[in-house]
Amino acid sequence: MNPDFKLDTVLFVSSVHRTLYGLSAILPQHREWSVAQFGRHGDATNPILGIIEETGELAHAVLKGRQGIRYSQEECHQKLVDAIGDILLFSLDAFARSGGEKINFSRQWLDTELRAQLMTAAQEPTDATALPRHLAELAAKAARWLRDGTAMDTALPSIVIPVCVIACAFGVDAYEGLVGAWNEIARRDWKNNPITGGNPQ
């Protein structure tokens, strides 16, 4: 599994916008599901730990794919897609449990962040040697969200941007990963089946 971090500007920007749109559409149902499963109370600690956990899962999928062990290349790719979707859903839960009601951010801020990301990508290695930095950045942004109480209007996009960078580098549609993860998670019933979540088929 060899990523290409030479980002296509149009595809990357489109991916970020589509993913944020998808998160906005899912937010009401996901909030209802999360409250039913884990209760109304609680801060963002658990979902932010989930972001960091799934970042590790993403790294695991890439590592085993590069080593050619444990799983087929197709299985590694699917694990990567699953991890991307799960990171986005944990981010959505963290947003809601931080008090977020509606995903709303300054278009100017987002455009500035996207330009900065593209400029950074143009100055860095475009092969797999860039991946550890992107993964570390993703985990660090999640940790800062919890530690510093990142401004509500920028917290979620700040996670979505590096997720989309990684997804694009592997030819993965982050939006499709999000939809696939939500279709799976929405059927889980952890409250009544705390070990398997009901193991939906």
N, C-alpha and C positions, 0 to 999 in steps of 0.2 A: 504494500500500500504506500504509494509515493505521492504525496500531495504536491500541488503546484500553487504556490502563494503569489504568483504573478496574477493579481486579481483583474478580472474583466470588470471594468467600471460599471457598465450598464447592468450586468448580471448581479454584481454585488449590491449595488444600490437598490435594485429591484427586489432582491432577496430580503434585505432589511425591511423595506416598506411592506412587502407581502407578509412577512413574519409578524411585524407589529400589528398589522390589520387582523391577522389570524388570532393573535393573542387578545385583541380587543373584542373580537367576536365570541371567543370562548370564555372570557372572564366571568360573565354572570353564571353560566352553568358550572364552571369549575369552582367558583366560590361556594355555590350551593352544595356541590359534591364534597368539597374539602371540609366544610362545616359539619356536614352529616357524618363524615368519617372520623374527623379528628377534633371536633368541637369548635365552638366559636372563639374561645379564648386562646391566648398564646401569641407570642411574638413571632418574628420571622426566623428565629434560630434554626428550627428544624428544616424548613425548606432551603435555607442557605447552606446548611450542612448537606442537604440533598444535592445542591448544585455542585459542591465540591466532590461529593461521592461520585456523581455521574461524570465529572471531569476525569476522575480516575478511571472510570469504566471506558470512557472514550480513549484514553491513553492506552488502556489494556488492549482494546480492539485493534488499535493501530500497531502496537508492539507485536502482538501475535501474528498479525497479517504480514508485517515486515520479516518476522522470524520464520514464517511459514510453518508454525506449529499450533497444536491444540484445535484449530478450526480451519475450515476451508476459507478461501478468499471471499466467497459469497457470504459466509457466516460472519466473517470479520466486518464486512461492509454493512451487513444488517445490524450488527451490534453497534457500529458507529452511528448509524441512522437512529437507532433506538436511544442511544445516549444523548444525541443532540435533541431529540424530542423531549426526553425526560428533563434535561437541563432547562429547556424553555418552560415546561410545566412547573417545575420547582420555582423558577423565577417568577412565574405568574402568581403562585401561592405566596411567595415572599412579599410580592407587591401588595396583594390583598391583605395579608396579615400585618403589613406595615401601615395599614390604613388607607391604601389606595382604593378609590371607588371607580375611577375612569382613567384609562390610559390617555394622558394629555401631556404634550410636551411642545416646546418651541420648535417650529420648523427650522428656524435659523440655527438653533443649537444643534439639531440633528445634522443639518447640512455641514456645519463646521466640523462636527465629529467624523462624519463620513469622509470629508476631504482630508482630514488629518490622518485617518486610517489608511487611505489610499496613498498619501505621500510617504507614510512610514513603510508601507509594503513595497513601494518602489525603490526604497533605499536599503532593503534587507535581503538576505538570501531568499530565494524562491523555492528551495527544495525542503526536504524533511528536517533539515537543521533548524528551520524557523519554528517548527511545531512546538518544542518545549516552551519557548517564550510565549507563544499564544495561549497555551494551556495554563501556564503560570499566571498570565495576565487575567485570564478568565476567573481562576480561583481567587486571585488577589482582589478583583473587583467585587466578588461576592462577599469576601471577608470585610472589605471596607464598607460595604452596604450595611452590614450588621454593626460594625464598630463605630462608624461615623454618622450613621443615619443619613446616607446619601439623599440629596434632595429628591422628593417623591417624583417629580416630573422627569428626572433623568436616570433614576435608578434602573428601571427596566430596560430602556434602550441601551444603557451602558453594558448590560449583559448580552443583549441581543446582537450588538455589533460584533464582538469577538466570536460569538457562536457562528454568525454568518460568514465571517472570515474563514473559520475552520471548515465549515460546511462547503463553501465554494471551492476551497482548495482541494477537497476530495470529490468534487462533482456531485455533492449532495444538495438537494433542495431542502433548506431548513423548514420552510413552510410545510412541505409534505411530511417531514419528520414530526413536526408539531401535531398535525392532524392525525397521523397514524398513532402517535403516543396517546393522544386524547381519546381516540376511539377505543383504544385498549384499556386505558385507565378508568374511563367513565363506567365501565362494567364491573370494576372491582368493588368489593364490599368488605373492606378491612375491619369494619366494626363488628360484623357477625362472623367473619372468617379471618382472624388475625394472623394466621399462618400462611394461608395461600391467597387470601383476598377473594376466595370463591372460585379461583382457577377457571375463569370463563373460557369457553371454547370459541 
